Amino acid sequence: MNELDRLRDAMRATERSAPTLDLVAVIREGRRLRTRRRIAGVGVATLATALAAIVVMVAVGARPGEPPPVDRPPPVAVSPTPKSEEPTPPPSTPPPKPLGRIVDSGVRHGADQRVYYVVQVSVPGQPRVSIGLAAGRRAPDGTLTTDILVNDVEGADRSPGFHQIGYDERSAAAPVPAFGYFVGPAQRIVGTVDGRQVDARLARWSLDKQVVIFWFEPAELTPGQRLDGIIARDGSGRRL
Amino acid sequence: MARGDGEFVEFAQAATARLVHAAFLMTGDHHRAEDAAQTALVRTYASWSRIRDDDAYGYARRVLVNHLVDGWRRPLREYPTEEVPEQRRDDVADEVVTRRWLTAILGALSPRERAIVVLRYYFDLPEAQVARELAISVGTVKSTSSRALEKLRAAGPSAADNQEARR
């Protein structure tokens, strides 16, 4: 028996009988998640693009054969829970309103700017989560279109360290460079992908300078490509 | 219970053990493994109407693995004094030895290497599918697998070897 066979055997030999998971809670949470996806799908679309709203809603809630990046929880919006399991009628929910200044990434999609901004969110049972970070596009007339919204689903949104990272899901009209935020005195954020180090661009949130918004240039990190690792360093190069 | 929930419960009961074990192999942490499996099932349920007639298990597995891979930045904890199910004493001893060996060698791997090893050698997925599920290239799967196996070889003899040596 070679090493690989032994590894296979060991992985199987250590299987245990199924632990008892609370499937009632699983179904309850699954229903909530489904509802949030539908509401968020409506919320991310602009009023001017009702058709796009439907497309985004489908894309966020249902991507055939390919689950969404799961560490990035679905966007969360506050709304009464619909009793029906049918999709919420579009598009009565206004797009999320930016809190503080909008960060221009310098990335352009035609005439639109790729921008990042903090928005208010509400997560049931999580009073310490009140903000999320949105990736959107700003048109020349100032209209904002939210492509992806990431937020914590547990804990505290201002706890030190990295929070959720958003990756392109191919659901938006333009590719979304990977982005996220770090809480702390980061002066440099470096991602690793395929053994290569990639520096992120940084901007501090205008309402809380501890919140460091970061994103990766599409030329450096292809939108949708996942990082293998990420670290933050302070001004003296010390790892945070 | 809504239409389809019965099917989902049946699916979840059948899939839970493997999902939890795969998560344990990737994390070395039973508590985290159960949380991850529960998260995967929640998300699978949320998409159930779409995937129930397709590859529901594959969907749940992808959700689980991506959830854990994306959570790499959280510190991994080990629980060396874990509970073991009731078994014959010899079986328990063997399993403990094997589990310790497995935990030690998998612990020497990076999160990505662990994910690739679990997908390739626990789920027996082909390299191309591993690459798709982790959104990386086939070349990266090959090179990472190779690196991981080198580490496994360097980690020393397996539990099986130890048991044979004791006989």
Contacts between the chains, C-beta under 8 A, distances in Angstrom:
chain1	res1	chain2	res2	distance
A	1	B	160	6.9
A	3	B	149	7.0
A	3	B	152	5.9
A	3	B	153	5.5
A	3	B	158	7.1
A	4	B	121	6.7
A	4	B	149	6.8
A	6	B	158	4.4
A	6	B	159	7.9
A	6	B	160	5.5
A	6	B	161	7.9
A	7	B	102	7.8
A	7	B	105	7.6
A	7	B	117	7.4
A	7	B	121	5.8
A	7	B	152	6.2
A	7	B	158	7.7
A	8	B	121	5.2
A	8	B	122	7.4
A	9	B	160	7.3
A	10	B	98	5.0
A	10	B	101	6.5
A	10	B	102	4.7
A	10	B	158	6.8
A	10	B	159	6.4
A	10	B	160	7.8
A	11	B	21	7.9
A	11	B	25	5.9
A	11	B	102	6.7
A	11	B	118	7.5
A	11	B	121	6.6
A	11	B	122	4.6
A	12	B	122	7.5
A	13	B	94	7.9
A	13	B	95	6.8
A	13	B	98	5.5
A	14	B	21	7.3
A	14	B	95	6.2
A	14	B	98	5.8
A	14	B	99	4.9
A	14	B	102	5.9
A	15	B	17	6.4
A	15	B	18	7.3
A	15	B	21	4.8
A	16	B	17	6.9
A	16	B	20	7.8
A	16	B	21	6.8
A	16	B	85	5.8
A	17	B	17	6.3
A	17	B	85	6.3
A	18	B	13	7.0
A	18	B	16	4.3
A	18	B	17	3.7
A	18	B	20	7.0
A	19	B	16	6.9
A	19	B	17	7.7
A	19	B	20	5.7
A	19	B	34	5.6
A	21	B	12	7.2
A	21	B	16	5.7
A	21	B	34	6.8
A	21	B	37	6.6
A	21	B	38	5.4
A	21	B	41	6.8
A	22	B	38	7.7
A	23	B	9	5.5
A	23	B	12	5.5
A	23	B	13	7.6
A	23	B	41	7.6
A	25	B	38	7.8
A	26	B	12	6.7
A	26	B	38	6.2
A	26	B	41	4.7
A	26	B	42	5.3
A	26	B	45	6.0
A	27	B	1	7.9
A	27	B	5	6.1
A	27	B	8	7.0
A	27	B	9	7.9
A	27	B	45	5.7
A	29	B	42	4.4
A	29	B	45	7.8
A	30	B	41	7.5
A	30	B	42	4.7
A	30	B	43	7.2
A	30	B	44	7.5
A	30	B	45	2.9
A	30	B	46	4.5
A	30	B	48	7.4
A	31	B	45	7.5
A	31	B	46	7.6
A	33	B	42	6.0
A	33	B	43	6.6
A	33	B	45	7.9
A	33	B	46	4.2
A	34	B	45	7.8
A	34	B	46	4.2
A	34	B	47	7.7
A	37	B	46	6.7
A	61	B	47	7.8
A	62	B	47	6.4
A	62	B	50	5.0
A	64	B	50	7.3
A	64	B	54	7.9
A	65	B	54	7.2
A	65	B	55	7.7
A	65	B	59	7.9
A	66	B	62	7.6
A	67	B	43	6.7
A	67	B	47	7.4
A	67	B	59	5.9
A	67	B	62	5.0
A	67	B	63	4.6
A	67	B	66	6.7
A	69	B	66	6.0
A	69	B	70	6.3
A	70	B	39	7.2
A	70	B	40	7.7
A	70	B	43	6.2
A	70	B	63	5.1
A	70	B	66	4.8
A	70	B	67	4.2
A	70	B	70	6.6
A	71	B	66	7.0
A	71	B	67	5.8
A	71	B	69	7.9
A	71	B	70	2.8
A	71	B	71	5.5
A	72	B	70	7.2
A	85	B	2	7.2
A	161	B	73	7.6
A	162	B	73	5.4
A	165	B	70	7.2
A	194	B	136	7.4
A	194	B	137	7.7
A	194	B	140	5.7
A	224	B	135	6.8
A	225	B	135	6.6
A	226	B	69	7.2
A	226	B	70	7.2
A	226	B	134	7.4
A	226	B	135	5.2
A	226	B	136	7.5
A	228	B	72	7.7
A	228	B	110	7.7
A	228	B	111	8.0
A	228	B	112	5.3
A	229	B	72	6.7
A	229	B	73	7.5
A	230	B	73	6.5
